[in-house]
Amino acid sequence: MKKRLLGLVLASIMVLGLTACGEKTEETPGNEEVNVKVEEITQKVTEKLEYGSMIKLDAETLQQFYGLDASILEEYDANVPMMNVTTQEHSVFKVKDVKDMEKVMAAIEKRAGDVQKSFEQYLPDQYENAKNYYAESNGKYAIFIIHENSADAKEIFQDFFK
């Protein structure tokens, strides 16, 4: 009888031990997937940072400026200066599939290099501005900002993912 009672107690302890080691699957608010329109991000950025006249890129010009195929994007808002006397530009991308984010970030890095190269010998102050660009991705979203106050854009973008 003592062996049976001891066996029952040990089995109970094991069951309790196993359930105590279980993993919680409850999501915290910070783990929820963000779903925001890219225009909303762009609007917040352009409210805070002053930009001159810009040209909004369509699928063809997106390919020309970024080497990026718009078909991998759910939505985007890419803007370049109307006149080639400033480096300021802003773009926000949302990919259809997270696996394509690497392509988007590579395109952003290439674009940043192209802008720097075009201003390297042309306008030194704009070249310095282009070197201090901001690019970041989070989930399905990516942002690219060239602006003297790009730190403000960083704060705005990161606030969407808190």
N, C-alpha and C positions, 0 to 999 in steps of 0.2 A: 504494500500500500504506500509506503514511504517513497519507493522508487517511482511509482506512478504519479504521485503528487509532485515529486521533484521534477519529473519529466514535463508535467503540465506547467509548472512554474517556469522552467527553462524555456519551453516553447513560447510561453506568453512574453517573456523577456525578449526573445529573438524577434517576435512579431512587432513588439513595440519599438525595438531598436531599428528594424527595417523601415517602419513607417516614419520614424523620426528623421531618417536620412533621406527621405523623399524630397524631390525638388519642387519648389513653388512655381507655378506657371502663371501666376497673376501678373498682368502687365502694369508697370508703373506709367504714369503720364509721360515720362521722358522717352519711353520706348514706342510710343504710338507713331505710325507713319505719318509724316507731314504731307498734306495735299493742299497746295496753294498754287494759284495761277502765277506764272512767271511775270506777268504784267504787274501784279501786286508787289512783287519784290522790286521790279524796276521802278515802279512809282515811288516806293519808299526811298530808294537810292536817289532818284532824281529830285525828290523833294528836299533832300538833305544836301546833295552836291549839285553845284551849278554847272550846267553844260551849255555849250553854244549850239548852233544849228547842227542837227544830226540827220543821218540817212539810215532808215530802218532797212536791214538786209532781208531780201526774199531768199528763197531756196537757191536760186542761181548765184546771187552775190554772196551768199553764205559759203557756197562751195569755192568761189573765187578768193574770198578774203581769209577763210579759215581752213579750206580744204576739207570741209565737213559735209557729209551727206545728211540732208534734213530728214530723210526717211527714218533715221534711227531716233529722231526726237519726237516726243509727244507734243511739245511746244517749245518755242524759243522767242526771245526778244533781243536781237543783236543790232547794235547801233554803232556807226562809225562817224567821225566828223565829216561834215559836208565839204570843208576845205582842208587841204593838207598842210595846215600851218599849226595844228595842235595835235597832241597825241591823245587827248581825252576821248575815251570811248567806254561803253558799258554794254555788257551782254549777260543774259541769264538763260540757261538751258535746262530743260527737263527731258531726260531720256525715257524711252519706252521701257527699256530693259537695263537694269543696273550694270549688266556685263559690258555695256557700251560706254560706260563712264570713262574708262581708260582712253578710248578714242577721242572723246570730247576734251579731256584734260590735255592730251597730246596736241590736239588742234589749237587749244588755247595757248599752250606753251610756244607752238610754232608761230601763232599770230603775234604773241608778245615779242618774239625774236625778230619777226619781220618789221614790226613797228619800230623797234630799237634800231635796227639796221638802217631803215629809211631816214631816221633823224640823227644818226650818229655824226655825220659831217654837215648836217643841214642847220639844225637849230639846237645848240647845246643844252639850253634849259629844258626843251621838250624831250631831248634824249634822256636827261636825268629823270624826268617825270616818267618816261616809258620804262625805265629800269626799275622803278618802284611800284610796279603794278601789283594788283591783288588778284589772286585766283584761288578758288577753293571749291571743293565738292562736298556734298553731304547727301547721302542716299541717292535719289534720282536727280538731284539738282546740282548745277555748277554755276559759278559766277566768275566773270572776268571784268575787272575795273582798271582803267588807267585814269588816274586823277591825282592831283596833288594832295587831296584829303582821302585817299583810299582806305585809311584806317576807319573812317566813319562808315564806309560801305561794308567793311568786315563786320563791324558791330551790328549793323542792320541785318545782314545775311544770317549771322549766327543767332540772332534773336528769333528768327523763324523756326529754329530747331531746338529751342529750350523747352 
